[in-house]
Amino acid sequence: MLVKEWMAANPIVIEEETSIMKATQLMKEHGIRRIPVVKKNRLVGIISDRDIKEAAPSKATSLDVHELYYLLSEVKAKDIMTANPLTIRENDSVEKAAVIMLDNRISGLPVIDENGHVVGLITQTDVFKVMVSITGIHRGPIQLACDIEDRSGVLNQLLNIIRAHNARIVSVLTCIEHVSPGRKEAYIRIKEMPDASLDALVNDLKKEYRVLYVNREDLSDLPKRSRPTTT
């Protein structure tokens, strides 16, 4: 999957001379946590909400409100931004973006074109969306996990057993982490099926493979963070 398919296109950007007061206002208005900083339409930095919090005077300041607003209007984006930030291209994979964010412990990347112009922004939330999409959890509530040999043809044999039970496969993922050499774990998500049919499928799988788990997940009662009511 390519970055351009999941990024927020044409994100809000600010000039390096923009005040942090204006940057704060834009973040609140648009519900965003980071803004790319440009100079002559080319990316030169990025500002996060954390940068603004660290640059803002302490709540214990003795400044009155007028002095505080003056101070905030004087501090510019260029004064607090992370200069020359890490970037990604729109035709790079989302996986590459995820590796960059994970390795550098950052939560978002500006997406630039060959001229250094900002064309998008991809965040860890977008990566989560990709994960949800490729696993197919919204389309198939049942996941089967099996430990199999890491050699040609084994995965296809496993899938043929599942198909023989008329199970409708939604997604297939494999992983070689936390397994012995020459092994891998296969995660197959399927559509809902009767308990008796599922039991028969699992029993057949156990004859050939080590079944790690069978998980049926109901997303209808997921916990949601409560939002404050407004009057």
C-alpha positions as a printed NumPy array, in Angstrom:
array([[  0.   ,   0.   ,   0.   ],
       [  1.33 ,   3.405,  -0.984],
       [  1.537,   6.461,   1.229],
       [ -0.511,   8.524,  -1.222],
       [ -3.49 ,   6.211,  -0.716],
       [ -3.607,   6.812,   3.054],
       [ -2.054,  10.212,   3.751],
       [ -3.969,  13.388,   4.481],
       [ -3.526,  15.217,   1.178],
       [ -2.883,  18.956,   0.924],
       [ -2.357,  19.476,   4.659],
       [ -2.333,  22.847,   6.353],
       [  1.144,  24.395,   6.292],
       [  2.539,  27.581,   7.782],
       [  5.362,  29.912,   6.856],
       [  8.413,  30.031,   9.09 ],
       [  7.517,  33.584,  10.157],
       [  4.079,  32.515,  11.423],
       [  3.614,  33.122,  15.152],
       [  3.079,  30.199,  17.477],
       [ -0.168,  31.878,  18.501],
       [ -1.43 ,  31.45 ,  14.947],
       [ -0.077,  27.901,  14.786],
       [ -1.92 ,  27.046,  18.003],
       [ -5.132,  28.515,  16.629],
       [ -4.846,  26.45 ,  13.43 ],
       [ -4.238,  23.24 ,  15.381],
       [ -7.311,  23.806,  17.526],
       [ -9.53 ,  24.785,  14.594],
       [ -8.619,  21.756,  12.509],
       [ -8.029,  19.186,  15.25 ],
       [ -4.436,  18.46 ,  14.231],
       [ -1.285,  17.874,  16.268],
       [  1.456,  18.88 ,  13.841],
       [  1.96 ,  21.419,  11.046],
       [  4.686,  21.421,   8.373],
       [  6.641,  24.677,   8.104],
       [  7.573,  25.981,   4.661],
       [  9.738,  28.677,   3.136],
       [  9.07 ,  29.629,  -0.471],
       [  6.733,  26.611,  -0.653],
       [  9.513,  24.178,   0.312],
       [  9.494,  22.187,   3.538],
       [ 11.964,  23.496,   6.12 ],
       [ 10.558,  22.152,   9.381],
       [  7.635,  20.811,  11.377],
       [  5.918,  21.938,  14.568],
       [  4.027,  19.659,  16.936],
       [  1.66 ,  20.525,  19.754],
       [  4.422,  19.425,  22.137],
       [  6.807,  22.007,  20.644],
       [  4.231,  24.71 ,  21.294],
       [  3.591,  23.565,  24.873],
       [  7.308,  23.577,  25.615],
       [  7.731,  27.053,  24.115],
       [  4.714,  28.587,  25.875],
       [  5.257,  30.38 ,  29.204],
       [  4.487,  28.409,  32.361],
       [  1.047,  28.811,  33.906],
       [  2.883,  30.15 ,  36.926],
       [  4.198,  33.118,  34.935],
       [  3.792,  36.589,  36.397],
       [  3.009,  38.059,  32.967],
       [ -0.39 ,  39.641,  32.54 ],
       [ -2.6  ,  38.565,  29.639],
       [ -1.464,  41.375,  27.334],
       [  2.206,  40.618,  27.917],
       [  1.506,  36.909,  27.375],
       [ -0.223,  37.491,  24.038],
       [  2.589,  39.781,  22.94 ],
       [  5.167,  37.159,  23.804],
       [  3.294,  34.432,  21.931],
       [  2.93 ,  36.666,  18.895],
       [  6.667,  37.357,  18.854],
       [  7.799,  33.719,  18.909],
       [  7.848,  32.433,  15.32 ],
       [  7.532,  28.965,  13.878],
       [ 11.19 ,  29.007,  12.862],
       [ 12.167,  29.528,  16.502],
       [ 10.66 ,  26.29 ,  17.806],
       [ 10.3  ,  24.012,  14.771],
       [ 12.231,  20.822,  14.17 ],
       [ 14.321,  21.825,  11.176],
       [ 14.909,  19.493,   8.232],
       [ 12.445,  16.886,   9.474],
       [ 12.336,  13.298,   8.304],
       [ 10.082,  12.906,   5.268],
       [  8.525,  10.311,   2.991],
       [  7.456,  10.32 ,  -0.665],
       [  3.891,   9.637,  -1.767],
       [  4.916,   6.59 ,  -3.832],
       [  6.774,   5.004,  -0.921],
       [  5.012,   2.23 ,   0.959],
       [  3.102,   2.762,   4.175],
       [  5.299,   0.033,   5.652],
       [  8.391,   2.167,   4.993],
       [  6.717,   5.147,   6.655],
       [  5.866,   2.957,   9.661],
       [  9.488,   1.782,   9.982],
       [ 10.782,   5.365,   9.884],
       [  8.301,   6.478,  12.538],
       [  8.973,   3.47 ,  14.747],
       [ 12.769,   3.647,  14.489],
       [ 12.797,   7.389,  15.222],
       [  9.958,   7.415,  17.767],
       [  7.919,   9.996,  15.934],
       [  4.205,   9.948,  15.206],
       [  3.983,  11.638,  11.818],
       [  5.85 ,  12.35 ,   8.588],
       [  5.439,  15.135,   6.019],
       [  5.004,  13.763,   2.502],
       [  6.938,  15.718,  -0.117],
       [  7.369,  15.652,  -3.88 ],
       [ 10.632,  15.809,  -5.82 ],
       [ 10.731,  19.607,  -5.403],
       [ 10.382,  19.541,  -1.622],
       [  6.769,  20.714,  -1.719],
       [  4.466,  19.316,   0.96 ],
       [  1.746,  17.192,  -0.66 ],
       [  0.529,  15.294,   2.369],
       [  0.992,  14.158,   5.934],
       [  0.915,  10.583,   7.21 ],
       [  0.59 ,   9.751,  10.896],
       [  0.546,   6.714,  13.145],
       [ -3.254,   6.896,  13.059],
       [ -3.119,   6.356,   9.298],
       [ -0.856,   3.34 ,   9.864],
       [ -3.436,   1.954,  12.319],
       [ -6.105,   2.388,   9.641],
       [ -3.973,   0.398,   7.193],
       [ -3.521,  -2.367,   9.754],
       [ -7.272,  -2.575,  10.366],
       [ -7.911,  -2.635,   6.622],
       [ -5.442,  -5.376,   5.695],
       [ -6.461,  -7.643,   8.565],
       [-10.099,  -7.437,   7.448],
       [-11.423,  -7.479,  10.994],
       [-14.544,  -5.528,   9.989],
       [-15.372,  -8.132,   7.33 ],
       [-14.465, -11.348,   9.136],
       [-14.872, -11.874,  12.886],
       [-13.018, -15.202,  13.118],
       [ -9.232, -15.484,  13.132],
       [ -7.313, -18.756,  12.975],
       [ -3.639, -18.818,  13.928],
       [ -1.39 , -21.763,  13.033],
       [  2.29 , -22.582,  13.382],
       [  3.517, -23.948,  10.046],
       [  6.747, -24.766,   8.238],
       [  8.311, -21.885,   6.367],
       [  8.635, -23.595,   3.007],
       [  6.983, -23.386,  -0.392],
       [  3.483, -24.82 ,  -0.664],
       [  2.679, -25.222,   3.039],
       [  0.55 , -22.086,   3.28 ],
       [ -1.422, -23.083,   0.187],
       [ -2.096, -26.517,   1.708],
       [ -3.389, -24.833,   4.864],
       [ -5.681, -22.557,   2.865],
       [ -6.999, -25.51 ,   0.849],
       [ -8.159, -27.192,   4.069],
       [ -9.966, -24.015,   5.069],
       [-11.585, -23.699,   1.627],
       [-12.661, -27.37 ,   1.76 ],
       [-14.864, -26.443,   4.729],
       [-16.503, -23.674,   2.668],
       [-14.987, -21.003,   4.879],
       [-14.771, -17.611,   3.181],
       [-11.253, -16.227,   3.595],
       [-10.985, -12.49 ,   4.236],
       [ -7.255, -12.029,   4.808],
       [ -4.026, -14.005,   5.168],
       [ -1.016, -12.71 ,   7.106],
       [  2.22 , -14.423,   8.107],
       [  4.893, -13.603,  10.668],
       [  8.351, -15.034,  11.415],
       [  8.873, -13.188,  14.702],
       [  9.035, -15.217,  17.927],
       [  9.199, -18.565,  16.118],
       [ 11.963, -21.143,  15.637],
       [ 14.069, -21.079,  12.474],
       [ 12.258, -22.659,   9.546],
       [  8.812, -21.921,  11.033],
       [  6.286, -19.127,  10.664],
       [  2.881, -18.225,  12.015],
       [ -0.109, -17.875,   9.693],
       [ -3.083, -15.726,  10.629],
       [ -6.195, -16.352,   8.55 ],
       [ -9.325, -14.299,   9.054],
       [-12.6  , -15.769,   7.804],
       [-16.228, -14.74 ,   7.677],
       [-18.719, -15.916,  10.283],
       [-19.701, -19.59 ,  10.195],
       [-21.736, -21.917,  12.475],
       [-19.984, -23.285,  15.553],
       [-20.272, -26.886,  14.355],
       [-18.685, -26.034,  11.004],
       [-15.909, -24.085,  12.702],
       [-15.215, -26.953,  15.108],
       [-14.943, -29.39 ,  12.186],
       [-12.531, -27.041,  10.401],
       [-10.343, -26.62 ,  13.47 ],
       [-10.245, -30.367,  14.065],
       [ -9.005, -30.953,  10.526],
       [ -6.368, -28.238,  10.906],
       [ -5.107, -29.827,  14.107],
       [ -4.426, -33.048,  12.231],
       [ -1.794, -31.266,  10.113],
       [ -0.694, -28.173,  12.024],
       [ -0.316, -26.714,  15.485],
       [ -3.315, -24.441,  15.946],
       [ -2.239, -21.547,  18.141],
       [ -5.695, -20.137,  18.725],
       [ -9.157, -19.578,  17.295],
       [-10.575, -16.173,  18.068],
       [-14.063, -14.844,  17.347],
       [-14.286, -11.071,  17.868],
       [-17.409,  -8.943,  18.16 ],
       [-16.757,  -5.288,  17.358],
       [-20.286,  -4.158,  18.138],
       [-19.521,  -3.516,  21.813],
       [-16.076,  -1.95 ,  21.588],
       [-15.366,   0.557,  24.375],
       [-15.374,   4.171,  23.261],
       [-13.917,   7.15 ,  25.026],
       [-16.654,   9.351,  26.381],
       [-16.783,  12.895,  25.094],
       [-17.748,  15.839,  27.298],
       [-21.204,  17.204,  26.626],
       [-21.558,  20.809,  25.611],
       [-24.311,  23.189,  26.608]])
